[in-house]
Amino acid sequence: MVIISSDSTADLEQLFKERNIEVMPLAINLDGRECLDGVDIDPQMIFDCYEKKHVLPKTAARSIDDYEDFFKELVGDGNQVIHFTISSEMSVSYGNAKAAASKFGDNVYVIDSRTLSTGIGLLVLKACDFRDEGLDARTVYEKVEELVPYVQASFVVDTMEYLHKGGRCSGVAKFFASAFSIKPMIMLKDGKMVVGQKYVGKLNKCIEKYVAAILKEFDTPDLTRIFITHTYCDKEIVDMVRAQIKEIRPDFKEIIETHAGCTVTSHCGKGTLGILYINKE
């Protein structure tokens, strides 16, 4: 049997259970409290802590021993595992998982997603699709590895507070962003988060421009699915994005809304929204 597993950063919410995906929660320290992502901490707790104390969480990879225990339980009864991690440029999760997997020979394959959030989720669901077609573990691994460079993952950030507090933008940049209502786009490039287009104005108008620009630039999508992933944006904005996608690309078979988990929340704060899909070229 082929088992698909992923770090919790894939942000698939109920799809983890619906598609029989095993989850390895990342470790998160929030104001001195050690937590596991999605187990005993959620984004609302991060918002509350930052509002009260201006303290952001610190994320941490699981240890090699943790991964070894995780894989050992999954490979019982002759199972083979394909595991996905957040980009190796952002975490040592891939290295630790890979080291643990080496003790299980060909029974555990580890994929460096080179992305985060539902960028990982897109690859995970593709692996599930291939698994459900009856493909063997090695073939699923190879087919998904080929898709890694084609994941389009990006977000528009409503506030620079979290990026500034986390050391990812200067005080000057934060000041000008606030003064001129600048909403930066964060893109995943070469496995890293980089700043792309900067939009000016109200969040809903900025996101409308962002969605149009992304769908125009990355215009050869895999039409299986597209994600709208956000950190608790207003429903009106999410509905607007869904309608916009349907108008521009009515051929997407599935539009899936998920809430970003603790990793994206820690970096980007509330009001962040992205559209993510696999682009064929």
C-alpha positions as CSV (number, residue, x, y, z in Angstrom):
1,M,0.0,0.0,0.0
2,V,1.2,3.5,-0.9
3,I,0.8,6.0,2.0
4,I,1.0,9.8,1.3
5,S,2.2,11.9,4.2
6,S,3.1,15.6,4.6
7,D,4.3,18.2,7.1
8,S,1.4,20.1,8.5
9,T,2.5,23.2,6.5
10,A,0.5,21.8,3.5
11,D,-2.6,23.6,4.9
12,L,-5.1,21.1,3.5
13,E,-7.4,21.2,6.5
14,Q,-10.2,18.6,6.1
15,L,-8.5,17.2,2.9
16,F,-5.9,15.6,5.1
17,K,-8.6,13.2,6.3
18,E,-10.6,13.0,3.1
19,R,-7.7,11.9,1.0
20,N,-6.1,9.7,3.7
21,I,-3.0,11.9,4.1
22,E,-0.9,11.3,7.2
23,V,0.4,14.5,8.9
24,M,3.6,15.3,10.7
25,P,3.0,18.6,12.7
26,L,5.8,21.0,12.9
27,A,6.9,22.3,16.3
28,I,6.0,25.9,17.2
29,N,7.1,28.0,20.2
30,L,4.6,30.7,21.1
31,D,5.6,32.9,24.0
32,G,7.6,30.2,25.7
33,R,5.0,27.5,25.1
34,E,6.0,24.5,23.0
35,C,3.2,23.5,20.6
36,L,2.5,21.3,17.6
37,D,1.1,22.9,14.5
38,G,-2.6,22.2,14.2
39,V,-2.6,20.0,17.3
40,D,-2.5,22.5,20.2
41,I,-2.0,25.8,18.4
42,D,-3.9,27.5,15.6
43,P,-3.7,30.9,13.7
44,Q,-6.2,32.6,16.0
45,M,-3.9,31.9,19.0
46,I,-1.1,33.6,17.0
47,F,-3.3,36.7,16.3
48,D,-4.3,36.9,19.9
49,C,-0.7,36.6,21.2
50,Y,0.6,39.2,18.8
51,E,-2.3,41.6,19.6
52,K,-1.7,41.4,23.4
53,K,2.1,41.0,23.6
54,H,3.5,41.7,20.1
55,V,5.2,38.3,20.2
56,L,5.4,36.1,17.1
57,P,5.9,32.3,17.3
58,K,9.1,30.6,16.3
59,T,8.7,27.5,14.1
60,A,11.0,24.5,14.3
61,A,11.5,21.3,12.3
62,R,10.9,18.0,13.9
63,S,14.0,16.0,14.8
64,I,15.4,13.0,12.8
65,D,14.2,10.8,15.7
66,D,10.7,12.2,15.4
67,Y,10.7,11.5,11.7
68,E,12.1,8.0,12.2
69,D,9.3,7.2,14.7
70,F,6.7,8.7,12.3
71,F,7.9,6.6,9.3
72,K,8.4,3.4,11.4
73,E,4.7,3.5,12.2
74,L,3.6,4.1,8.6
75,V,5.7,1.4,6.9
76,G,4.2,-1.4,8.9
77,D,2.5,-4.3,7.0
78,G,4.8,-3.6,4.0
79,N,3.6,-0.1,3.2
80,Q,5.6,2.4,1.3
81,V,5.6,6.1,2.2
82,I,5.9,9.3,0.1
83,H,6.4,12.2,2.4
84,F,6.4,16.0,1.6
85,T,8.2,18.8,3.4
86,I,8.2,22.5,3.4
87,S,11.0,24.0,1.2
88,S,14.5,23.1,2.3
89,E,15.4,26.8,1.9
90,M,13.1,27.6,4.8
91,S,13.5,24.7,7.1
92,V,15.7,21.7,7.9
93,S,12.6,19.5,7.8
94,Y,13.6,18.0,4.5
95,G,17.1,17.2,5.6
96,N,15.9,15.6,8.8
97,A,13.1,13.6,7.0
98,K,15.6,12.5,4.4
99,A,18.1,11.3,7.1
100,A,15.3,9.4,8.8
101,A,14.1,7.9,5.5
102,S,17.5,6.5,4.7
103,K,17.0,3.9,7.5
104,F,14.0,2.5,5.6
105,G,15.5,1.9,2.2
106,D,13.0,2.1,-0.7
107,N,10.1,2.1,1.6
108,V,10.2,5.9,2.3
109,Y,10.5,8.6,-0.4
110,V,10.9,12.2,0.7
111,I,10.1,15.2,-1.6
112,D,11.4,18.7,-1.0
113,S,8.4,20.7,-2.2
114,R,10.4,23.9,-2.7
115,T,7.3,25.8,-1.6
116,L,4.9,26.2,1.4
117,S,1.2,26.1,2.3
118,T,-1.1,24.7,-0.3
119,G,1.8,24.9,-2.8
120,I,2.8,21.8,-0.9
121,G,-0.8,20.7,-0.9
122,L,-1.0,20.8,-4.7
123,L,1.8,18.3,-4.9
124,V,0.4,16.2,-2.1
125,L,-3.0,15.9,-3.8
126,K,-1.3,15.0,-7.1
127,A,0.4,12.2,-5.3
128,C,-3.0,11.1,-4.0
129,D,-4.4,11.2,-7.5
130,F,-1.6,9.0,-8.8
131,R,-1.9,6.7,-5.9
132,D,-5.6,6.3,-6.4
133,E,-4.9,5.4,-10.1
134,G,-3.0,2.4,-8.7
135,L,0.6,3.6,-9.5
136,D,3.4,2.2,-7.4
137,A,5.3,4.3,-4.9
138,R,8.4,4.8,-7.1
139,T,6.3,6.0,-10.1
140,V,4.3,8.4,-8.0
141,Y,7.5,9.8,-6.5
142,E,9.0,10.4,-9.9
143,K,5.9,11.9,-11.4
144,V,5.4,14.3,-8.6
145,E,9.1,15.3,-8.5
146,E,8.8,16.4,-12.1
147,L,6.0,18.8,-11.0
148,V,7.9,20.6,-8.2
149,P,9.2,23.5,-10.4
150,Y,5.8,24.2,-11.8
151,V,4.0,25.1,-8.6
152,Q,2.8,28.8,-8.7
153,A,2.6,29.9,-5.1
154,S,2.1,33.5,-4.1
155,F,0.2,35.7,-1.6
156,V,-0.8,39.3,-1.1
157,V,-0.1,40.6,2.4
158,D,-2.4,43.1,4.0
159,T,-0.1,44.3,6.8
160,M,3.7,44.6,7.0
161,E,3.6,44.2,10.8
162,Y,4.4,40.5,10.9
163,L,7.1,40.7,8.2
164,H,8.7,43.6,10.0
165,K,8.5,42.0,13.5
166,G,10.0,38.8,12.0
167,G,12.9,40.7,10.5
168,R,11.8,40.3,6.9
169,C,11.4,44.0,6.1
170,S,13.0,47.2,7.4
171,G,11.3,49.9,9.5
172,V,11.5,52.2,6.6
173,A,9.8,49.8,4.2
174,K,7.1,49.2,6.8
175,F,6.6,53.0,7.2
176,F,6.2,53.6,3.5
177,A,3.9,50.6,3.1
178,S,1.6,51.8,5.8
179,A,1.7,55.5,4.7
180,F,0.9,54.6,1.1
181,S,-1.3,51.5,1.7
182,I,1.1,49.3,-0.1
183,K,0.2,45.6,-0.2
184,P,3.2,43.5,-1.3
185,M,3.0,40.2,-3.2
186,I,5.1,37.4,-1.7
187,M,6.2,34.8,-4.2
188,L,7.9,31.5,-3.9
189,K,11.0,31.5,-6.1
190,D,13.8,29.0,-6.0
191,G,12.3,27.7,-2.7
192,K,12.4,31.1,-1.0
193,M,9.9,33.8,-0.2
194,V,10.6,36.9,-2.2
195,V,8.8,40.2,-2.7
196,G,7.1,40.6,-6.1
197,Q,4.7,43.2,-7.3
198,K,3.6,45.9,-4.8
199,Y,0.0,46.9,-5.0
200,V,-1.4,50.2,-3.7
201,G,-4.8,50.9,-2.3
202,K,-7.5,49.0,-0.4
203,L,-7.0,45.3,0.1
204,N,-9.9,44.1,-2.1
205,K,-8.7,46.2,-5.1
206,C,-5.1,45.0,-4.6
207,I,-6.2,41.4,-4.5
208,E,-8.4,41.8,-7.6
209,K,-5.3,43.2,-9.5
210,Y,-3.1,40.4,-8.1
211,V,-5.5,37.6,-9.2
212,A,-5.8,39.0,-12.7
213,A,-2.0,39.4,-13.0
214,I,-1.2,35.9,-11.8
215,L,-3.7,34.2,-14.0
216,K,-2.5,36.2,-17.0
217,E,1.2,35.5,-16.3
218,F,0.9,31.9,-15.4
219,D,-1.6,31.0,-18.2
220,T,-1.0,27.3,-18.8
221,P,-2.5,25.8,-15.6
222,D,-3.2,22.3,-14.7
223,L,-6.9,22.6,-14.6
224,T,-7.4,19.9,-12.0
225,R,-7.6,22.4,-9.1
226,I,-6.7,25.8,-7.8
227,F,-6.5,26.9,-4.2
228,I,-7.7,30.1,-2.6
229,T,-5.7,30.1,0.6
230,H,-5.9,32.9,3.2
231,T,-5.4,33.9,6.8
232,Y,-9.0,34.6,7.6
233,C,-9.7,37.3,5.0
234,D,-13.2,38.8,4.9
235,K,-15.7,36.5,3.2
236,E,-16.5,39.2,0.7
237,I,-12.9,39.2,-0.5
238,V,-12.8,35.4,-0.8
239,D,-16.1,35.3,-2.7
240,M,-14.8,38.0,-5.0
241,V,-11.7,36.0,-5.8
242,R,-13.7,32.9,-6.4
243,A,-16.0,34.8,-8.9
244,Q,-13.0,36.3,-10.6
245,I,-11.3,33.0,-11.1
246,K,-14.5,31.6,-12.6
247,E,-14.8,34.5,-14.9
248,I,-11.2,34.4,-16.1
249,R,-10.6,30.6,-16.0
250,P,-14.0,28.9,-15.9
251,D,-12.2,25.7,-17.0
252,F,-10.8,25.0,-13.5
253,K,-12.4,21.8,-12.4
254,E,-12.2,22.6,-8.7
255,I,-11.7,25.8,-6.7
256,I,-10.7,24.9,-3.1
257,E,-10.7,27.4,-0.2
258,T,-8.5,26.7,2.7
259,H,-7.2,28.7,5.7
260,A,-3.4,29.1,5.9
261,G,-1.9,27.5,8.9
262,C,0.6,28.7,11.5
263,T,3.6,29.0,9.2
264,V,2.1,31.4,6.8
265,T,0.3,33.2,9.6
266,S,3.6,33.7,11.5
267,H,5.3,35.2,8.5
268,C,2.5,37.3,6.9
269,G,-0.3,38.0,9.5
270,K,-4.0,38.3,9.1
271,G,-5.7,39.2,5.8
272,T,-3.1,37.5,3.6
273,L,-4.6,35.7,0.5
274,G,-3.1,33.8,-2.3
275,I,-4.1,31.7,-5.3
276,L,-2.0,28.6,-5.9
277,Y,-2.0,26.1,-8.8
278,I,0.3,24.0,-10.9
279,N,1.3,25.8,-14.1
280,K,2.4,23.5,-16.9
281,E,5.2,25.7,-18.3
